Amino acid sequence: MTDTPYIPPRVWTWDKANGGQFANINRPIAGPTHDKALPVGKHPLQLYSLATPNGQKVTIMLEELLEAGVSAAEYDAWLIRIGDGDQFSSGFVAVNPNSKIPALMDHSVSPPQRVFESGAILLYLAEKFGKFLPADPAARTAAMSWLFWQMGSAPLLGGGFGHFYAYAPEKYEYPINRYAMEVKRQFDVLDRHLADNAYMAGDSYSIADIAIWPWYGGVALNRAYEAAEFLDTQSYKHVLRWAEQIDARPAVTRGRMVNKASGPLEEQLHERHDAGDFATKTQDKLEGAA
């Protein structure tokens, strides 16, 4: 970092060579960069995603619905490689004009319904199938409050702390300290709440837990940014209890694998079209058979 302070220009201009892990896909304009239709599988629900924390929310939700016996929640999951710019195809932009994963098309209704933004998808699926959203008004309100807490807080964890701690081309003390302070405050919010509650909305597992866990559970269990030691997540005992409890759910284990394109090959299921794919189409099996 230079000693010369940065003075913003009167009008910002796009410097394509701004560095960072995602510099090749970041841009200040919307819309498609190329024409390409999205694939459509055999099930009414078509998911286009990647197993980032936001993507995991939806695949965990779908697997939880199937675990609960909701056969109508069967789905096809297609891998969107955001590093390659798949999210800027004309087909993807038609489903999500914001070019972010996850994006869902529901072909069980006419005309087919597009749903984008992970929180909106969770709420859509919960209301469609009547699961993981409490019926009691007070508990439902709590679940909705925590769902929206996650939507507002996680950008400070991912786009703030995660970017400057793990992805920025250089590490700068000021932004890392600023966002670390905020993330630890958020963990304290969760820890104090979970001291008196089994789950985010009380005694019942809900879409609030499904939304929050991939982000904050992922960091607490040292699966995101390798920052658990830096943030001292072991000190948040109630968050760890909750994170480990959810981590043990079979549907969560499966949901984390769907559209995963990094990490151990046995945990990567690039596409999911049938429940049997978990046993036969993980990358270790596909590459071993090649």
Secondary structure as UniProt FT lines:
FT   TURN            16..17
FT   TURN            21..25
FT   STRAND          45..49
FT   HELIX           53..67
FT   TURN            68..69
FT   HELIX           71..73
FT   STRAND          75..79
FT   HELIX           82..84
FT   HELIX           86..88
FT   HELIX           90..95
FT   TURN            97..98
FT   STRAND          103..106
FT   TURN            107..108
FT   STRAND          113..116
FT   HELIX           118..129
FT   HELIX           137..155
FT   HELIX           156..167
FT   HELIX           173..194
FT   TURN            200..201
FT   HELIX           207..212
FT   HELIX           213..217
FT   HELIX           218..220
FT   TURN            221..222
FT   TURN            225..226
FT   HELIX           228..231
FT   HELIX           233..235
FT   HELIX           237..247
FT   HELIX           250..257
FT   HELIX           265..267
FT   TURN            275..276
FT   HELIX           277..280
FT   HELIX           283..289
//
